[in-house]
Amino acid sequence: MNNEIKKQMMAAAVVLMVACTTPKETVKEDYGNPESADAAMEVTAADIIAQGESLVKASDCKTCHHVANKIIGPSHTDVAKKYEFTTTNVAYLAGRIINGGAGVWGEIPMTAHTDLSQADAEKMARYVLSLDGEIEH
Ligand code: HEC
């Protein structure tokens, strides 16, 4: 194998390593596991929920959602009660936040938020899912 190819493979490996160590990946593993050896990881999880809260507060969500009361959309606490805090549900709800639509809670549609990145929408979803106070189970 010549050196140029070796160099390219090294570069690809570094990119992969960086991609695998994004906070999203690590939080996934540690969620709901208070026994986790790595305390810093749990701070990261709480951090992400705090970031999600800021993102929700900065966005238009509050026009239709209240933490505890149904307005146009379901209260975010009711959403948290309906879905278990799993990575599958985080990804699903992030998709719902981005794409909007109706049919789960009623006929009123949620507006789409196509300007949001998947990562930010997942932070918002994590914040919403944290609202039933059962993160520590
Ligand atoms: C125009 C009003 C409106 C806005 C703005 C809005 N929502 Fe919604 N949202 C709704 C409605 C209505 C539903 C119920 C949709 C349904 O029945 O499928 C909903 C549902 C949801 C759900 C649950 C989806 C499901 O599949 O159970 C989540 C989570 C959510 N919204 C989060 C957000 C967040 C976060 C924002 C801000 C980025 C936001 N919404 C902005 C009206 C809105």
Boltz pocket constraint, residues with backbone or C-beta under 6 A from the ligand:
constraints:
  - pocket:
      binder: B
      contacts: [[A, 55], [A, 56], [A, 59], [A, 60], [A, 61], [A, 62], [A, 63], [A, 64], [A, 65], [A, 72], [A, 73], [A, 74], [A, 79], [A, 93], [A, 96], [A, 97], [A, 101], [A, 102], [A, 103], [A, 104], [A, 105], [A, 106], [A, 107], [A, 108], [A, 109], [A, 110], [A, 111], [A, 113], [A, 124], [A, 125], [A, 128]]
      max_distance: 6.0
